[in-house]
């Protein structure tokens, strides 16, 4: 989870403490982990809670909020959507989570297959290539 900020409203802010003030407005999706993390990390900031059907970037792009918490493995791609108006003020994510895959209990053959597939493609570099392609390039924005 990353913080994306408005260049015009928060361009000089570069730390968590800079965003943890009562005059700062941060957008979060209501009822999600974003809301909980924002409340813990920025207890003094004003949280602007939007519903799932709303665009959480809109208040930031419209100059109504200083920043937005986004769940993305590549915040640079979000910033590239409007590089003249958005910035990633913090280098490190606010939170890192891992993904997992459930396997039916007792299905040792499928579990072994998945683990072998992951080990093979990790050691051969294919997984790192896919990560660079999907998370580190401009394919999404066409830039």
Phi, psi and omega per residue, in radians:
X1 nan 2.267 -3.058
X2 -2.162 2.771 3.026
X3 -1.762 2.181 3.034
X4 -1.970 2.349 -3.028
X5 -2.198 2.817 3.054
X6 -1.337 2.226 3.097
X7 -1.074 -0.722 -3.061
X8 -1.275 -0.647 -3.103
X9 -1.571 -0.526 -3.012
X10 -2.295 0.346 -3.064
X11 -1.021 -0.481 -3.124
X12 -1.652 -0.101 -3.131
X13 -1.440 2.246 -3.077
X14 -2.341 0.165 -3.132
X15 -2.453 2.870 3.078
X16 -1.034 -0.725 -3.134
X17 -1.054 -0.630 3.120
X18 -1.081 -0.560 -3.117
X19 -1.613 -0.141 -3.089
X20 -1.675 1.059 3.110
X21 -2.348 2.674 -3.070
X22 -1.070 -0.439 -3.124
X23 -1.418 -0.155 -3.129
X24 -1.524 2.299 3.101
X25 -1.921 2.142 -3.133
X26 -2.075 2.299 -3.135
X27 -1.556 2.347 3.063
X28 -2.425 2.704 3.029
X29 -1.359 2.183 -3.085
X30 -1.066 2.390 3.054
X31 1.293 0.274 -3.129
X32 -1.964 3.080 3.081
X33 -1.110 -0.456 3.079
X34 -1.001 -0.762 -3.127
X35 -1.083 -0.782 3.138
X36 -1.138 -0.765 3.141
X37 -1.148 -0.729 3.119
X38 -1.101 -0.739 -3.133
X39 -1.116 -0.642 3.128
X40 -1.351 -0.710 -3.048
X41 -1.417 -0.621 -3.092
X42 -2.190 1.093 -3.048
X43 -1.108 -0.403 -3.135
X44 -1.552 -0.313 -3.110
X45 -1.291 2.771 3.067
X46 -1.585 2.145 3.141
X47 -1.605 2.244 3.066
X48 -1.777 1.878 -3.058
X49 -1.629 2.121 3.114
X50 -1.954 2.700 -3.138
X51 -1.449 2.891 -3.065
X52 -1.052 -0.467 -3.109
X53 -1.513 -0.001 -3.136
X54 -1.706 2.711 3.063
X55 -1.503 1.930 -3.071
X56 -1.178 -0.371 3.111
X57 -1.338 -0.420 -3.045
X58 -0.944 -0.860 -3.140
X59 -1.057 -0.560 3.127
X60 -1.263 -0.792 3.139
X61 -1.155 -0.502 3.134
X62 -1.511 -0.019 3.130
X63 1.358 0.337 -3.138
X64 -1.685 -0.154 3.137
X65 -2.542 2.641 -3.127
X66 -1.330 -0.575 -3.078
X67 -2.849 3.053 -3.138
X68 -2.483 2.471 3.021
X69 -1.578 2.227 -3.120
X70 -2.169 2.511 3.061
X71 -1.731 1.799 -3.108
X72 -2.747 2.506 3.058
X73 -1.375 -0.186 -3.096
X74 -2.407 1.450 -3.124
X75 -1.107 -0.403 3.122
X76 -1.062 -0.591 3.117
X77 -1.182 -0.581 3.092
X78 -1.186 -0.791 -3.136
X79 -1.095 -0.638 -3.120
X80 -1.166 -0.258 3.084
X81 -1.186 -0.491 3.124
X82 -2.667 1.185 -3.046
X83 -1.102 -0.338 3.097
X84 -1.408 -0.252 -3.093
X85 -2.135 -0.251 -3.084
X86 -2.087 2.669 3.109
X87 -2.571 2.657 3.023
X88 -1.799 1.703 -3.003
X89 -1.310 -0.411 -3.108
X90 -1.978 2.274 -3.141
X91 -1.189 -0.738 -3.063
X92 -1.573 2.568 3.065
X93 -1.187 2.739 3.083
X94 -1.296 -0.516 3.092
X95 -2.724 2.541 3.084
X96 -2.087 2.303 3.085
X97 -2.192 2.709 3.107
X98 -1.830 2.686 3.062
X99 -1.772 2.735 3.142
X100 -2.512 2.899 3.096
X101 -2.222 2.282 3.125
X102 -1.458 2.442 3.096
X103 -2.195 2.391 -3.133
X104 -0.948 2.283 3.140
X105 -0.970 2.313 3.120
X106 1.543 -0.035 -3.127
X107 -1.622 1.210 -3.075
X108 -1.113 -0.599 -3.130
X109 -1.108 -0.791 -3.136
X110 -1.189 -0.709 3.105
X111 -1.062 -0.767 3.107
X112 -1.120 -0.694 3.086
X113 -1.043 -0.848 -3.124
X114 -1.088 -0.791 3.136
X115 -1.114 -0.694 3.104
X116 -1.155 -0.743 3.119
X117 -1.055 -0.814 3.127
X118 -1.088 -0.800 -3.137
X119 -1.077 -0.798 -3.127
X120 -1.049 -0.869 -3.076
X121 -1.310 -0.443 3.049
X122 -1.253 -0.852 -3.117
X123 -1.123 -0.603 -3.141
X124 -1.386 -0.131 3.101
X125 1.552 -0.086 -3.081
X126 -1.112 -0.723 -3.137
X127 -1.121 -0.690 3.095
X128 -1.157 -0.654 3.080
X129 -1.091 -0.759 3.129
X130 -1.123 -0.700 3.119
X131 -1.077 -0.807 3.124
X132 -1.093 -0.716 -3.119
X133 -1.137 -0.900 -3.023
X134 -1.441 -0.477 -3.058
X135 -1.976 -0.205 -3.053
X136 -2.121 0.177 -3.116
X137 -2.136 -3.111 -3.062
X138 -1.724 0.314 -3.048
X139 -1.024 -0.575 -3.064
X140 -1.250 -0.719 -3.051
X141 -1.686 -0.179 3.125
X142 1.278 0.304 3.141
X143 -1.696 nan nan
